[in-house]
Amino acid sequence: MWKRLLHAGGRGRYNQQTMLAAADNVKRWAGTGSRIARRWRSAALDLVYPPTCLGCYAELAFDAESSLHPSFCQPCLGQVHCFRGATCRKCGAPTPGAAPQNSCPRCEGTKLWFDGTVALGEYEGLLRDWLLRMKGDGFESLALAVAELILQEHRHQIANLDVDVVVPVPMHWRRRLRRGTNAPTLLAERIAGYLRVPMAANLLRRTRHTPPQFSVPPSQRRANVRNAFAVRSGYHLERARVLLVDDILTTGSTCSASASVLKRSGASHVAVVVAARTLRQ
């Protein structure tokens, strides 16, 4: 199936497919030698700088059978309340019963422009602490580790969305200057890499500087982000399936406003992936 995302610069599915194929050839050509070199380099670095948990900075045990080390220790992972049971397909909140539901009391009767949500876990405790840290500069490794955790828990569900492009919820440039990084962009980058689809970090833009959603009463959050997003000129989303990535979903107002703009620009389907879903509003 041809890529439905085109940019005015002329790069469509064909060029993207060609670049991906070239990258695969390089990986195959590099092959075993580079993997061995990485393993030796990782082992040498671990002798000098033992790997530590990105959540609590405790030292992690070295796995002699693999060059891959967990990013979080087991005690930290045990404190993250991941959603592993039935959830609402629309807003991602846990639901009673064994089967997912199309809506739940948290989103029923609310107009949400996105078509579904995948959430790692509840916005509380240790996961909440991690996401607050991710909002500061210098925590890129933590954001990428959280993205890996999302994929570990929900990789099949995310893959089955069959998306064409991954788009992070953007941050206004004034806030970006203060923080230096946008956590949703880092999450989106890793998820797009797993899905092998483009990550369009600049497709959406903030048209105005809005107060943070957490500082606004829930009843006013929809108005706070109304007309706050736009698709940049030169992007064409005709019939595209978009994966929108954010760090936290509470009322869904931010993702809904973003999805509305994407659909008005031609997207046929917008799914949302977030690191955390707030259950207390």
Secondary structure in CASP SS format (residue, H / E / C, confidence):
PFRMAT SS
TARGET T0000
AUTHOR 0000-0000-0000
METHOD secondary structure of the structure
MODEL  1
M C 1.00
W C 1.00
K C 1.00
R C 1.00
L C 1.00
L E 1.00
H E 1.00
A C 1.00
G C 1.00
G C 1.00
R C 1.00
G C 1.00
R H 1.00
Y H 1.00
N H 1.00
Q H 1.00
Q H 1.00
T H 1.00
M H 1.00
L H 1.00
A H 1.00
A H 1.00
A H 1.00
D H 1.00
N H 1.00
V H 1.00
K H 1.00
R H 1.00
W H 1.00
A H 1.00
G H 1.00
T H 1.00
G H 1.00
S H 1.00
R H 1.00
I H 1.00
A H 1.00
R H 1.00
R H 1.00
W H 1.00
R H 1.00
S H 1.00
A H 1.00
A H 1.00
L H 1.00
D H 1.00
L H 1.00
V H 1.00
Y C 1.00
P C 1.00
P C 1.00
T E 1.00
C C 1.00
L C 1.00
G C 1.00
C C 1.00
Y C 1.00
A C 1.00
E E 1.00
L C 1.00
A C 1.00
F C 1.00
D C 1.00
A C 1.00
E C 1.00
S C 1.00
S C 1.00
L C 1.00
H C 1.00
P C 1.00
S C 1.00
F C 1.00
C C 1.00
Q H 1.00
P H 1.00
C H 1.00
L H 1.00
G H 1.00
Q H 1.00
V C 1.00
H C 1.00
C E 1.00
F C 1.00
R C 1.00
G C 1.00
A C 1.00
T E 1.00
C E 1.00
R C 1.00
K C 1.00
C C 1.00
G C 1.00
A C 1.00
P E 1.00
T C 1.00
P C 1.00
G C 1.00
A C 1.00
A C 1.00
P C 1.00
Q E 1.00
N C 1.00
S C 1.00
C C 1.00
P C 1.00
R C 1.00
C C 1.00
E C 1.00
G C 1.00
T C 1.00
K C 1.00
L C 1.00
W C 1.00
F C 1.00
D C 1.00
G E 1.00
T E 1.00
V E 1.00
A E 1.00
L E 1.00
G E 1.00
E E 1.00
Y C 1.00
E C 1.00
G H 1.00
L H 1.00
L H 1.00
R H 1.00
D H 1.00
W H 1.00
L H 1.00
L H 1.00
R H 1.00
M H 1.00
K C 1.00
G C 1.00
D C 1.00
G C 1.00
F C 1.00
E H 1.00
S H 1.00
L H 1.00
A H 1.00
L H 1.00
A H 1.00
V H 1.00
A H 1.00
E H 1.00
L H 1.00
I H 1.00
L H 1.00
Q H 1.00
E H 1.00
H H 1.00
R H 1.00
H H 1.00
Q H 1.00
I H 1.00
A H 1.00
N C 1.00
L C 1.00
D C 1.00
V C 1.00
D C 1.00
V E 1.00
V E 1.00
V E 1.00
P E 1.00
V C 1.00
P C 1.00
M C 1.00
H C 1.00
W H 1.00
R H 1.00
R H 1.00
R H 1.00
L H 1.00
R H 1.00
R H 1.00
G C 1.00
T C 1.00
N C 1.00
A H 1.00
P H 1.00
T H 1.00
L H 1.00
L H 1.00
A H 1.00
E H 1.00
R H 1.00
I H 1.00
A H 1.00
G H 1.00
Y H 1.00
L H 1.00
R C 1.00
V C 1.00
P C 1.00
M E 1.00
A C 1.00
A C 1.00
N C 1.00
L C 1.00
L E 1.00
R E 1.00
R E 1.00
T C 1.00
R C 1.00
H C 1.00
T C 1.00
P C 1.00
P C 1.00
Q H 1.00
F H 1.00
S H 1.00
V C 1.00
P C 1.00
P H 1.00
S H 1.00
Q H 1.00
R H 1.00
R H 1.00
A H 1.00
N H 1.00
V C 1.00
R C 1.00
N C 1.00
A C 1.00
F E 1.00
A E 1.00
V E 1.00
R C 1.00
S C 1.00
G C 1.00
Y E 1.00
H E 1.00
L C 1.00
E C 1.00
R C 1.00
A C 1.00
R E 1.00
V E 1.00
L E 1.00
L E 1.00
V E 1.00
D E 1.00
D E 1.00
I E 1.00
L E 1.00
T C 1.00
T C 1.00
G C 1.00
S H 1.00
T H 1.00
C H 1.00
S H 1.00
A H 1.00
S H 1.00
A H 1.00
S H 1.00
V H 1.00
L H 1.00
K H 1.00
R H 1.00
S C 1.00
G C 1.00
A C 1.00
S C 1.00
H E 1.00
V E 1.00
A E 1.00
V E 1.00
V E 1.00
V E 1.00
A E 1.00
A E 1.00
R E 1.00
T C 1.00
L C 1.00
R C 1.00
Q C 1.00
END
